Amino acid sequence: MLRSVDSYLHLPRRRYFSALEVHAAIIGSIAAVVVLVGYGFDVEPVQSLAPGFPTMKLRTAACLMALSLSYLLSLRTSARAHWGSVAIAAAVLGVIVYSLATPALPVAGDPWSIRPSFGTHLCLGACAAAMLVIKLAPRL
């Protein structure tokens, strides 16, 4: 029997959405704004939290969007949502490993070629691995 992540955490469900669903939707939406507006229309103030702060890299925003979607799918109990969540988390982990394994060669004008920091890679990889463990081996 497939269980949702919400059932493991025993969080109260209120009204239409749980707090975790709202949080995942907000994180995914912020990342989508950075991708679509910040990099799509090249609006630099959207790429950074404040002037002078480091910018969110396009790879980071795309991975955050994918992990948010994976998490939202993990809240559903259907087999299709379960395997969709697993596939997205595995893809994010694959992107992180590939990004760490290849040399950083930024190409002028190509925001996809800019790599996030090692710490960002580590955190995103840990989130993707945690999602895989929660969905594939929940007893761990």
N, C-alpha and C positions, 0 to 999 in steps of 0.2 A: 504494500500500500504506500503510495507516494504521499508525503506530507509537505506542507509549505514551510518556509523558513520561519514565518510568523508563529507557527505552532510550537517550534522549539524555543522561541524566546519568551513565550507566554506574555505577550504585551496585550493590554486591553484594546479591543477594537471599538472605535467610536464613530458614530455616524456612518458616512460612506467610505472613508479611507482611514487606514491606520497611520500613525505618525511616521512609520518607516516608508510607507508608500509616498507620502507627501515629501519626505526628505529625499528619497531617490528621484522623484519627479523634479524637485527643485535643483538638485545637483546636475541632473541630465539637462535641464533647461538652461542653466547657466553655461554649461559646456557647449550646448547648441548655439547659444547667442555668441559665444567667443568664436566658434567655428564659422557660423554663417555671417555674422556682422563683422567681427574682428578681423578674420582672415579673408572671408568672401568679398567684402567691400573694402578691405584694408583700412579699417578704422582702428588706429593704434590705441586710443584711450580705452577701448573695450578689451583689449588684450591684456591689460594690466589692472591690478587692484587700485593702484593710485599712481600718479606720475612719479617716475623714478624707481618704482618697484619692478622686479623681474616680470616678464610677460609669461602668460600661460602659453606653452607651445601647442601647436596644432595636434601633434601626436598625443599629448596629455589630454587635451579636450576630447579628442575622438575616443580615447580609451575610457575616459570618465563617462561619456555618453553610452558606450557599449556596456560598461559595468552597471550603470543605472538600469538599462534595459534588461540585462541579465538578472539583476536583483528583482525588478518588477515581475519578470516571468517566474522567478523562483517562488513568489508568493502564491502562485496558482497551483492547484493540485493535479492538473491534467498531465498526462505523460508527454504530450506535445510541448507544453510549457517547460516541463522538467528538462527535456533534451535540448530545447532551444536555449534555455539558460546555461546548460552545460557547454553547448557548442560556442556560445558567445564568450563565456569565461575562458574556454580553452583557446579561442582565437586571440583574445586579448593577451593571454599568457604567451602565446606564440609570437605575437608582435613584440612584446617586451623582450623576450629572449633573443629574437632576431635583431632587434634594435641594439641590444647590448653586445651581440656577437659581431656586428658589422662595424667598420670604422666610421667615425663621424666625418662626413665630407659635406658640409653645408654648401648648397648651390645657391648662388645669388638669385633672389626672386622666387625661390621654391620653399614655401614654409614647411612642407612635409619633410624636407631634408634636415631641418634643425632638430637636434635631439634634446630631450629633456635631461635634467641632471641625473646622476646615478641614484640619488635619494628618491627622486620621483619615480624612476624605473623600479626601484626596490619596493616602494609603497604600492604602486599599481600592480606589480607582479604578486605581491603578498595578498592584495585584495582579490585578484583573479584566482590565485591558488586557494584562498579561503572559500571562495564561492564554489570551487570544484569540490573541495573537501565536504562542505555543507551539503551539496547536492548528491555526491557519489558515495561518501562514507560518513553519514551523519553521526554515527556512534563514536567517531573519533573526537 
